[in-house]
């Protein structure tokens, strides 16, 4: 179910939603509107001196055990660059400089049985293979891989295949 189906009561006044449009919820009692807008996320694909990309293995659901990129949801007040740097520090203890915008995409994300839409901005960055990394937060491990050799069945989100394929050879 999507957000509009899952949320039943107005968080402002507590009255049950009666008016559910296709793009927002409107409370008949207080008039508040709640839009089903995408959640902003930022990700980064660090690339080593061999042209391999660093991918992580998810330690938690959704898609536990599948490959993903470093990144996550933005926090209030963060830019995409700040968010992706924070996530890289939290997940692998690495400071990334020289971020370069690569692309963006939208995709579904199911959390606690509710389908959300994410809008993810992807960057690249340079990283040395020998930089010490420490696995933490919500990842199980990391690996450097040739981006063209990663198959879609190994990825947490199938949309990442097109992003990997778009990396310069």
Backbone as a printed PyTorch tensor [residue, N CA C, xyz], in Angstrom:
tensor([[[  0.8380,  -1.1770,   0.0000],
         [  0.0000,   0.0000,   0.0000],
         [  0.8800,   1.2360,   0.0000]],

        [[  0.3700,   2.3100,  -0.5890],
         [  1.1520,   3.5450,  -0.6160],
         [  0.7910,   4.4230,   0.5880]],

        [[  1.5020,   5.5480,   0.7080],
         [  1.3130,   6.4440,   1.8440],
         [ -0.1300,   6.9280,   1.9600]],

        [[ -0.7430,   7.2370,   0.8350],
         [ -2.1100,   7.7640,   0.8640],
         [ -3.1030,   6.7270,   1.3880]],

        [[ -2.8180,   5.4540,   1.1550],
         [ -3.6840,   4.3920,   1.6690],
         [ -3.3840,   4.0800,   3.1350]],

        [[ -2.1210,   4.2240,   3.5300],
         [ -1.6880,   3.8080,   4.8610],
         [ -2.0370,   4.8000,   5.9620]],

        [[ -1.9820,   6.0860,   5.6720],
         [ -2.1960,   7.0830,   6.7050],
         [ -3.6860,   7.3920,   6.8140]],

        [[ -4.2320,   7.1440,   7.9820],
         [ -5.6750,   7.2460,   8.1790],
         [ -6.1190,   8.5040,   8.9100]],

        [[ -5.2440,   9.0620,   9.7550],
         [ -5.6540,  10.1780,  10.6070],
         [ -4.7560,  11.3940,  10.3880]],

        [[ -5.3260,  12.5570,  10.4710],
         [ -4.6070,  13.8150,  10.3150],
         [ -3.6290,  13.9870,  11.4810]],

        [[ -2.3300,  14.1840,  11.1990],
         [ -1.3720,  14.3680,  12.2930],
         [ -1.5140,  15.7160,  12.9860]],

        [[ -2.2510,  16.6290,  12.3830],
         [ -2.4390,  17.9540,  12.9810],
         [ -3.5750,  17.9620,  14.0020]],

        [[ -4.7260,  17.3610,  13.6530],
         [ -5.8760,  17.4450,  14.5630],
         [ -6.4240,  16.0770,  14.9730]],

        [[ -5.9550,  14.9920,  14.3440],
         [ -6.3580,  13.6480,  14.7480],
         [ -7.6400,  13.1220,  14.1300]],

        [[ -8.2990,  13.9030,  13.2870],
         [ -9.5460,  13.4750,  12.6460],
         [ -9.2190,  12.5000,  11.5150]],

        [[-10.0730,  11.5020,  11.3280],
         [ -9.8850,  10.5220,  10.2650],
         [-10.0130,  11.2150,   8.9020]],

        [[ -9.0520,  10.8990,   8.0080],
         [ -9.1020,  11.4550,   6.6560],
         [-10.3200,  10.9110,   5.9210]],

        [[-11.0760,  11.7980,   5.3270],
         [-12.2100,  11.3860,   4.5040],
         [-11.9280,  11.6850,   3.0390]],

        [[-11.1440,  12.7130,   2.7830],
         [-10.8640,  13.1650,   1.4300],
         [ -9.4650,  12.7120,   1.0250]],

        [[ -9.4100,  11.6680,   0.1860],
         [ -8.1250,  11.1510,  -0.2820],
         [ -8.0550,  11.3100,  -1.7850]],

        [[ -7.2640,  12.2740,  -2.2200],
         [ -7.0290,  12.5220,  -3.6320],
         [ -5.9490,  11.5450,  -4.1030]],

        [[ -5.6330,  11.5420,  -5.3770],
         [ -4.5840,  10.6620,  -5.8890],
         [ -3.1810,  11.1460,  -5.5520]],

        [[ -3.0370,  12.4050,  -5.1490],
         [ -1.7050,  12.9240,  -4.8650],
         [ -1.5460,  13.5090,  -3.4670]],

        [[ -2.6480,  13.6200,  -2.7200],
         [ -2.5220,  14.1750,  -1.3750],
         [ -3.7070,  13.7610,  -0.5030]],

        [[ -3.5200,  13.9610,   0.8040],
         [ -4.5780,  13.7630,   1.7880],
         [ -5.0370,  15.1430,   2.2430]],

        [[ -6.3470,  15.3340,   2.3950],
         [ -6.8640,  16.6070,   2.8920],
         [ -7.7830,  16.3260,   4.0610]],

        [[ -7.5170,  17.0140,   5.1530],
         [ -8.3360,  16.8590,   6.3420],
         [ -9.5680,  17.7590,   6.2250]],

        [[-10.7470,  17.1570,   6.3220],
         [-11.9980,  17.9210,   6.2250],
         [-12.2060,  18.8030,   7.4490]],

        [[-11.5990,  18.4360,   8.5770],
         [-11.8070,  19.1940,   9.8150],
         [-10.9460,  20.4550,   9.8780]],

        [[ -9.6390,  20.3280,   9.6220],
         [ -8.7490,  21.4870,   9.7800],
         [ -8.2290,  22.0280,   8.4460]],

        [[ -8.4700,  21.3130,   7.3580],
         [ -8.0670,  21.7830,   6.0400],
         [ -6.6280,  21.4990,   5.6540]],

        [[ -5.8600,  20.8510,   6.5190],
         [ -4.4640,  20.5480,   6.1970],
         [ -4.3770,  19.5810,   5.0180]],

        [[ -3.3480,  19.7690,   4.2200],
         [ -3.0840,  18.8660,   3.0950],
         [ -1.7170,  18.2230,   3.2950]],

        [[ -1.6340,  16.9520,   2.9730],
         [ -0.4010,  16.1940,   3.0940],
         [ -0.1430,  15.5260,   1.7560]],

        [[  0.9430,  15.9480,   1.0790],
         [  1.2380,  15.5070,  -0.2660],
         [  2.1240,  14.2620,  -0.2630]],

        [[  1.8990,  13.4170,  -1.2270],
         [  2.7180,  12.2190,  -1.4120],
         [  3.9200,  12.5930,  -2.2730]],

        [[  4.8170,  13.3680,  -1.6970],
         [  6.0000,  13.8450,  -2.4030],
         [  7.1560,  12.8630,  -2.2280]],

        [[  8.0760,  12.8060,  -3.1980],
         [  9.2250,  11.9150,  -3.0590],
         [ 10.1030,  12.3020,  -1.8740]],

        [[ 10.7290,  11.3130,  -1.2860],
         [ 11.6760,  11.5250,  -0.1930],
         [ 13.0710,  11.7010,  -0.8020]],

        [[ 13.8000,  12.7690,  -0.4590],
         [ 15.1140,  13.0070,  -1.0670],
         [ 16.1930,  12.0960,  -0.4830]],

        [[ 16.9810,  11.5220,  -1.3690],
         [ 18.0950,  10.6530,  -0.9920],
         [ 19.3300,  11.0460,  -1.7970]],

        [[ 20.4920,  10.7050,  -1.2700],
         [ 21.7490,  10.9480,  -1.9760],
         [ 22.6040,   9.7040,  -1.9010]],

        [[ 23.2700,   9.4000,  -2.9880],
         [ 24.1530,   8.2450,  -3.0450],
         [ 25.4440,   8.6060,  -3.7510]],

        [[ 26.4670,   7.7870,  -3.5140],
         [ 27.7610,   8.0210,  -4.1490],
         [ 28.3480,   6.6850,  -4.5810]],

        [[ 29.0190,   6.7280,  -5.7270],
         [ 29.7360,   5.5700,  -6.2370],
         [ 31.2220,   5.9180,  -6.2650]],

        [[ 31.9440,   5.6180,  -5.1820],
         [ 33.3840,   5.8600,  -5.1840],
         [ 34.0680,   4.9300,  -6.1930]],

        [[ 34.9910,   5.4790,  -6.9610],
         [ 35.6850,   4.7130,  -7.9980],
         [ 37.1760,   4.7110,  -7.6710]],

        [[ 37.7830,   3.5100,  -7.7050],
         [ 39.2090,   3.4030,  -7.3850],
         [ 40.0750,   3.5910,  -8.6320]],

        [[ 41.3710,   3.4630,  -8.4270],
         [ 42.3380,   3.6890,  -9.5020],
         [ 42.2250,   2.6700, -10.6390]],

        [[ 41.5610,   1.5400, -10.4070],
         [ 41.3660,   0.5130, -11.4440],
         [ 40.0550,   0.6990, -12.2040]],

        [[ 39.2830,   1.7240, -11.8280],
         [ 37.9860,   1.9370, -12.4640],
         [ 36.8800,   1.0980, -11.8560]],

        [[ 37.1670,   0.4700, -10.7220],
         [ 36.1520,  -0.3280, -10.0310],
         [ 35.3410,   0.5810,  -9.1150]],

        [[ 34.0730,   0.2270,  -8.9510],
         [ 33.1820,   1.0060,  -8.1040],
         [ 33.0060,   0.2820,  -6.7650]],

        [[ 32.9290,   1.0570,  -5.6990],
         [ 32.7020,   0.4980,  -4.3720],
         [ 31.1980,   0.3350,  -4.1780]],

        [[ 30.7730,  -0.8910,  -3.9000],
         [ 29.3840,  -1.1830,  -3.5670],
         [ 29.3310,  -1.8050,  -2.1830]],

        [[ 28.2090,  -1.6510,  -1.5170],
         [ 28.0320,  -2.2050,  -0.1780],
         [ 27.0060,  -3.3300,  -0.2090]],

        [[ 27.0990,  -4.2050,   0.7780],
         [ 26.0830,  -5.2420,   0.9590],
         [ 25.1580,  -4.7900,   2.0860]],

        [[ 23.8690,  -4.7700,   1.8120],
         [ 22.8960,  -4.3140,   2.8040],
         [ 22.8070,  -5.3080,   3.9640]],

        [[ 22.8640,  -4.7920,   5.1860],
         [ 22.7720,  -5.6260,   6.3830],
         [ 21.3480,  -5.7070,   6.9130]],

        [[ 20.4640,  -4.8810,   6.3790],
         [ 19.0820,  -4.8330,   6.8690],
         [ 18.1130,  -4.8140,   5.6930]],

        [[ 16.8900,  -5.1710,   5.9770],
         [ 15.8450,  -5.0690,   4.9680],
         [ 15.4260,  -3.6160,   4.8160]],

        [[ 14.9450,  -3.1940,   3.6990],
         [ 14.6240,  -4.0500,   2.5680],
         [ 15.8700,  -4.4700,   1.7780]],

        [[ 15.7860,  -5.6340,   1.1800],
         [ 16.8060,  -6.1850,   0.2860],
         [ 18.1070,  -6.5440,   0.9930]],

        [[ 17.9950,  -7.0730,   2.2110],
         [ 19.1600,  -7.5110,   2.9680],
         [ 19.9760,  -8.4970,   2.1290]],

        [[ 21.3030,  -8.3090,   2.1240],
         [ 22.2040,  -9.1870,   1.3980],
         [ 22.4720,  -8.7750,  -0.0390]],

        [[ 21.7340,  -7.8160,  -0.5460],
         [ 21.9250,  -7.3440,  -1.9250],
         [ 22.9160,  -6.1840,  -1.9510]],

        [[ 23.4710,  -5.9390,  -3.1380],
         [ 24.4200,  -4.8450,  -3.3130],
         [ 23.7020,  -3.5180,  -3.4660]],

        [[ 24.3150,  -2.4910,  -2.9050],
         [ 23.7480,  -1.1440,  -2.9260],
         [ 24.9020,  -0.1500,  -3.0220]],

        [[ 24.5710,   1.1190,  -3.1170],
         [ 25.5840,   2.1630,  -3.1120],
         [ 25.6110,   2.8160,  -1.7400]],

        [[ 26.6800,   3.5220,  -1.4400],
         [ 26.7380,   4.3210,  -0.2190],
         [ 25.7000,   5.4190,  -0.3260]],

        [[ 24.9390,   5.6230,   0.7200],
         [ 23.9860,   6.7190,   0.6750],
         [ 22.7920,   6.4670,   1.5570]],

        [[ 21.8340,   7.3690,   1.4450],
         [ 20.6220,   7.2350,   2.2340],
         [ 19.7820,   8.4920,   2.1830]],

        [[ 18.8410,   8.5560,   3.1010],
         [ 17.9100,   9.6830,   3.1730],
         [ 18.6300,  10.9420,   3.6540]],

        [[ 18.2540,  12.0760,   3.0960],
         [ 18.7670,  13.3430,   3.5960],
         [ 18.1180,  13.6670,   4.9290]],

        [[ 18.8590,  14.3350,   5.7830],
         [ 18.3120,  14.8440,   7.0300],
         [ 17.8700,  16.2860,   6.8050]],

        [[ 17.0030,  16.7700,   7.6680],
         [ 16.4940,  18.1460,   7.5400],
         [ 17.6500,  19.1310,   7.4770]],

        [[ 17.6120,  20.0150,   6.4840],
         [ 18.6100,  21.0580,   6.3430],
         [ 19.8620,  20.6630,   5.5870]],

        [[ 20.0000,  19.4090,   5.1940],
         [ 21.1910,  18.9500,   4.4800],
         [ 21.0650,  19.1740,   2.9780]],

        [[ 22.1930,  19.4830,   2.3550],
         [ 22.2720,  19.4410,   0.9020],
         [ 22.5450,  17.9910,   0.5070]],

        [[ 22.4280,  17.7050,  -0.7790],
         [ 22.7380,  16.3530,  -1.2460],
         [ 24.2030,  16.0030,  -0.9690]],

        [[ 25.0970,  16.9660,  -1.1850],
         [ 26.5170,  16.7210,  -0.9490],
         [ 26.7910,  16.4550,   0.5330]],

        [[ 26.1880,  17.2470,   1.4100],
         [ 26.3720,  17.0220,   2.8520],
         [ 25.8130,  15.6670,   3.2600]],

        [[ 24.6630,  15.3120,   2.7200],
         [ 24.0470,  14.0420,   3.0640],
         [ 24.8740,  12.8490,   2.6380]],

        [[ 25.4210,  12.9050,   1.4350],
         [ 26.1970,  11.7670,   0.9570],
         [ 27.5310,  11.6590,   1.6990]],

        [[ 28.1180,  12.7920,   2.0640],
         [ 29.3470,  12.7440,   2.8680],
         [ 29.0720,  12.1750,   4.2600]],

        [[ 27.9660,  12.5830,   4.8680],
         [ 27.5930,  12.0440,   6.1810],
         [ 27.3800,  10.5390,   6.1000]],

        [[ 26.6390,  10.1030,   5.0870],
         [ 26.3710,   8.6670,   4.9350],
         [ 27.6610,   7.8720,   4.7300]],

        [[ 28.5940,   8.3880,   3.9280],
         [ 29.8670,   7.6960,   3.7030],
         [ 30.6490,   7.5680,   5.0170]],

        [[ 30.6050,   8.6120,   5.8350],
         [ 31.2800,   8.5570,   7.1350],
         [ 30.5880,   7.5640,   8.0610]],

        [[ 29.2580,   7.5980,   8.1140],
         [ 28.5150,   6.6870,   8.9900],
         [ 28.6780,   5.2310,   8.5700]],

        [[ 28.6470,   4.9700,   7.2690],
         [ 28.6220,   3.5870,   6.7850],
         [ 30.0110,   2.9550,   6.6700]],

        [[ 31.0230,   3.7470,   6.2910],
         [ 32.3650,   3.1740,   6.0930],
         [ 33.4860,   3.9680,   6.7520]],

        [[ 33.1550,   5.0460,   7.4630],
         [ 34.1890,   5.8320,   8.1340],
         [ 35.1320,   6.5170,   7.1600]],

        [[ 34.6340,   6.8860,   5.9830],
         [ 35.4850,   7.4910,   4.9630],
         [ 35.0060,   8.9090,   4.6440]],

        [[ 35.9800,   9.8060,   4.4570],
         [ 35.6880,  11.1670,   4.0300],
         [ 35.8650,  11.2250,   2.5230]],

        [[ 34.8420,  11.6590,   1.8190],
         [ 34.8990,  11.7450,   0.3650],
         [ 34.9750,  13.2020,  -0.0700]],

        [[ 35.9290,  13.4840,  -0.9370],
         [ 36.0660,  14.8120,  -1.5180],
         [ 35.8580,  14.7130,  -3.0220]],

        [[ 35.7710,  15.8350,  -3.6610],
         [ 35.6630,  15.9020,  -5.1260],
         [ 34.4670,  15.1210,  -5.6520]],

        [[ 33.3220,  15.3550,  -5.0310],
         [ 32.0940,  14.7330,  -5.5250],
         [ 31.7460,  15.3280,  -6.8790]],

        [[ 31.3130,  14.4660,  -7.7870],
         [ 30.8470,  14.9210,  -9.0900],
         [ 29.4600,  14.3450,  -9.3330]],

        [[ 28.5380,  15.2170,  -9.7120],
         [ 27.1770,  14.7820, -10.0140],
         [ 27.2150,  13.8070, -11.1840]],

        [[ 26.4770,  12.7020, -11.0560],
         [ 26.3770,  11.7170, -12.1300],
         [ 24.9770,  11.7110, -12.7430]],

        [[ 23.9570,  11.4950, -11.9100],
         [ 22.5910,  11.3980, -12.4100],
         [ 21.6200,  11.4340, -11.2350]],

        [[ 20.3480,  11.3420, -11.5490],
         [ 19.3250,  11.1860, -10.5170],
         [ 18.2480,  10.2670, -11.0710]],

        [[ 17.4920,   9.6780, -10.1780],
         [ 16.4080,   8.8040, -10.6060],
         [ 15.3830,   8.6860,  -9.4860]],

        [[ 14.1820,   8.2690,  -9.8500],
         [ 13.1140,   8.0450,  -8.8720],
         [ 12.7810,   6.5600,  -8.8610]],

        [[ 12.4670,   6.0470,  -7.6850],
         [ 12.1010,   4.6370,  -7.5810],
         [ 11.2810,   4.3960,  -6.3290]],

        [[ 10.6090,   3.2710,  -6.3020],
         [  9.8170,   2.8870,  -5.1440],
         [ 10.6900,   2.2990,  -4.0550]],

        [[ 10.2320,   2.4260,  -2.8220],
         [ 10.9560,   1.9140,  -1.6560],
         [  9.9180,   1.5020,  -0.6280]],

        [[  9.8650,   0.2180,  -0.3320],
         [  8.8970,  -0.2840,   0.6310],
         [  9.5340,  -0.3640,   2.0070]],

        [[  8.9130,   0.2930,   2.9690],
         [  9.3810,   0.2730,   4.3520],
         [  8.1720,   0.0520,   5.2480]],

        [[  8.2540,  -0.9950,   6.0670],
         [  7.1620,  -1.3730,   6.9680],
         [  5.8300,  -1.4490,   6.2210]],

        [[  5.8720,  -2.1310,   5.0710],
         [  4.6970,  -2.4040,   4.2320],
         [  4.0730,  -1.1690,   3.5860]],

        [[  4.7690,  -0.0420,   3.5940],
         [  4.2690,   1.1630,   2.9270],
         [  5.2290,   1.5070,   1.8020]],

        [[  4.6880,   1.7200,   0.6130],
         [  5.4820,   2.0630,  -0.5690],
         [  5.6530,   3.5780,  -0.6510]],

        [[  6.9100,   4.0010,  -0.6170],
         [  7.2480,   5.4070,  -0.7550],
         [  7.9400,   5.6050,  -2.1030]],

        [[  7.9680,   6.8280,  -2.5760],
         [  8.7580,   7.1730,  -3.7540],
         [  9.9770,   7.9550,  -3.2890]],

        [[ 11.1440,   7.5460,  -3.7710],
         [ 12.3890,   8.2320,  -3.4470],
         [ 12.8870,   8.9590,  -4.6840]],

        [[ 13.4950,  10.1050,  -4.4870],
         [ 14.2020,  10.8270,  -5.5480],
         [ 15.6690,  10.8550,  -5.1320]],

        [[ 16.4910,  10.0840,  -5.8520],
         [ 17.8790,   9.8840,  -5.4530],
         [ 18.8300,  10.5810,  -6.4130]],

        [[ 19.7340,  11.3680,  -5.8620],
         [ 20.7920,  12.0240,  -6.6160],
         [ 22.0770,  11.2390,  -6.3980]],

        [[ 22.7560,  10.9040,  -7.5020],
         [ 23.9590,  10.0720,  -7.4410],
         [ 25.1830,  10.8950,  -7.8370]],

        [[ 26.2500,  10.7160,  -7.0500],
         [ 27.5350,  11.3310,  -7.3080],
         [ 28.5830,  10.2530,  -7.5360]],

        [[ 29.7150,  10.6350,  -8.0960],
         [ 30.8990,   9.7900,  -8.0990],
         [ 31.9570,  10.5050,  -7.2720]],

        [[ 32.9470,   9.7500,  -6.8490],
         [ 34.0860,  10.2950,  -6.1170],
         [ 35.2610,   9.3560,  -6.3320]],

        [[ 36.4510,   9.8510,  -6.1640],
         [ 37.6480,   9.0170,  -6.2500],
         [ 37.9430,   8.4390,  -4.8690]],

        [[ 38.4110,   7.1930,  -4.8600],
         [ 38.8120,   6.5580,  -3.6110],
         [ 39.9720,   5.6180,  -3.9210]],

        [[ 40.9010,   5.5160,  -3.0110],
         [ 42.0190,   4.5910,  -3.1720],
         [ 41.6160,   3.2230,  -2.6230]],

        [[ 42.0100,   2.1570,  -3.3110],
         [ 41.6690,   0.7910,  -2.8820],
         [ 42.1990,   0.4910,  -1.4900]],

        [[ 43.3120,   1.1020,  -1.1330],
         [ 43.9570,   0.7860,   0.1410],
         [ 43.5100,   1.6730,   1.2990]],

        [[ 42.5830,   2.5850,   1.0450],
         [ 42.0630,   3.4200,   2.1290],
         [ 41.3880,   2.5090,   3.1480]],

        [[ 41.7730,   2.6200,   4.4380],
         [ 41.1210,   1.7610,   5.4390],
         [ 39.6520,   2.1520,   5.6200]],

        [[ 38.7790,   1.1660,   5.4910],
         [ 37.3450,   1.3810,   5.6460],
         [ 36.8560,   0.5200,   6.7980]],

        [[ 35.9100,   1.0450,   7.5780],
         [ 35.3520,   0.2710,   8.6840],
         [ 33.8400,   0.1730,   8.5120]],

        [[ 33.3830,  -1.0440,   8.3760],
         [ 31.9610,  -1.3010,   8.1550],
         [ 31.1780,  -0.9560,   9.4160]],

        [[ 30.1090,  -0.1980,   9.2450],
         [ 29.2600,   0.2050,  10.3700],
         [ 27.8620,   0.4860,   9.8650]],

        [[ 27.0220,   0.9620,  10.7390],
         [ 25.6720,   1.3950,  10.4180],
         [ 24.8660,   0.2430,   9.8310]],

        [[ 24.3270,   0.4160,   8.6290],
         [ 23.4020,  -0.5950,   8.1000],
         [ 23.9660,  -1.3840,   6.9250]],

        [[ 25.3140,  -1.5100,   6.8640],
         [ 25.9050,  -2.3440,   5.8240],
         [ 26.6630,  -3.5190,   6.4370]],

        [[ 26.6930,  -4.6400,   5.7040],
         [ 27.3610,  -5.8490,   6.1790],
         [ 28.8070,  -5.9120,   5.7090]],

        [[ 29.0540,  -5.4480,   4.4840],
         [ 30.3970,  -5.4930,   3.9220],
         [ 30.4480,  -4.5610,   2.7140]],

        [[ 31.6130,  -4.4990,   2.1010],
         [ 31.7740,  -3.7150,   0.8810],
         [ 32.6780,  -4.4800,  -0.0730]],

        [[ 32.6070,  -4.0970,  -1.3400],
         [ 33.4400,  -4.7190,  -2.3580],
         [ 33.6880,  -3.7280,  -3.4780]],

        [[ 34.8310,  -3.8860,  -4.1450],
         [ 35.1130,  -3.1260,  -5.3590],
         [ 34.8250,  -4.0380,  -6.5400]],

        [[ 34.0330,  -3.5710,  -7.4930],
         [ 33.6470,  -4.3950,  -8.6350],
         [ 33.7310,  -3.5920,  -9.9300]],

        [[ 33.9080,  -4.3280, -11.0240],
         [ 33.8060,  -3.7220, -12.3400],
         [ 32.3340,  -3.4260, -12.5650]],

        [[ 31.9530,  -2.1660, -12.7920],
         [ 30.5230,  -1.8490, -12.8830],
         [ 29.7850,  -2.5840, -13.9980]],

        [[ 30.4800,  -2.9000, -15.0990],
         [ 29.8180,  -3.5970, -16.1970],
         [ 29.5690,  -5.0760, -15.8940]],

        [[ 30.2090,  -5.6100, -14.8670],
         [ 30.0600,  -7.0230, -14.5360],
         [ 28.9710,  -7.2930, -13.4940]],

        [[ 28.3800,  -6.2570, -12.9500],
         [ 27.3410,  -6.4260, -11.9280],
         [ 26.0120,  -6.7190, -12.6220]],

        [[ 25.3950,  -7.8190, -12.2410],
         [ 24.0990,  -8.1820, -12.8270],
         [ 22.9660,  -7.6390, -11.9560]],

        [[ 21.8470,  -7.3680, -12.5970],
         [ 20.7200,  -6.7320, -11.9200],
         [ 20.2010,  -7.5740, -10.7500]],

        [[ 20.3000,  -8.9010, -10.8310],
         [ 19.8020,  -9.7660,  -9.7540],
         [ 20.6090,  -9.6190,  -8.4660]],

        [[ 21.8100,  -9.0710,  -8.5310],
         [ 22.6370,  -8.8620,  -7.3420],
         [ 22.3510,  -7.5380,  -6.6540]],

        [[ 21.5900,  -6.6600,  -7.3220],
         [ 21.3690,  -5.3020,  -6.8220],
         [ 20.1150,  -5.1790,  -5.9710]],

        [[ 20.1980,  -4.3610,  -4.9330],
         [ 19.0490,  -4.1050,  -4.0640],
         [ 17.9350,  -3.4030,  -4.8230]],

        [[ 18.3250,  -2.5300,  -5.7330],
         [ 17.3580,  -1.7550,  -6.5090],
         [ 17.7190,  -1.8930,  -7.9860]],

        [[ 16.8320,  -2.4720,  -8.8010],
         [ 17.1590,  -2.7130, -10.2140],
         [ 17.5420,  -1.4480, -10.9730]],

        [[ 17.0450,  -0.2850, -10.5410],
         [ 17.3610,   0.9760, -11.2040],
         [ 18.8600,   1.2860, -11.1670]],

        [[ 19.5760,   0.6960, -10.2140],
         [ 21.0100,   0.9550, -10.1020],
         [ 21.8020,   0.3840, -11.2760]],

        [[ 21.2530,  -0.6090, -11.9620],
         [ 21.9600,  -1.2010, -13.1000],
         [ 22.2130,  -0.1490, -14.1810]],

        [[ 21.2090,   0.6340, -14.5090],
         [ 21.3800,   1.6850, -15.5110],
         [ 22.3890,   2.7390, -15.0430]],

        [[ 22.4070,   3.0230, -13.7520],
         [ 23.3600,   3.9830, -13.2070],
         [ 24.7790,   3.4240, -13.3310]],

        [[ 24.9560,   2.1630, -12.9730],
         [ 26.2920,   1.5320, -13.1090],
         [ 26.7350,   1.5200, -14.5710]],

        [[ 25.8120,   1.2020, -15.4640],
         [ 26.1550,   1.1520, -16.8860],
         [ 26.4930,   2.5210, -17.4520]],

        [[ 26.0560,   3.5890, -16.8010],
         [ 26.3140,   4.9470, -17.2930],
         [ 27.6880,   5.4750, -16.8690]],

        [[ 28.3570,   4.7560, -15.9780],
         [ 29.6790,   5.2100, -15.5350],
         [ 30.6580,   5.1660, -16.6990]],

        [[ 31.5600,   6.1390, -16.7800],
         [ 32.5600,   6.1150, -17.8530],
         [ 33.4700,   4.8960, -17.7110]],

        [[ 33.8100,   4.2930, -18.8220],
         [ 34.6350,   3.0800, -18.8000],
         [ 36.0800,   3.3990, -18.4670]]])
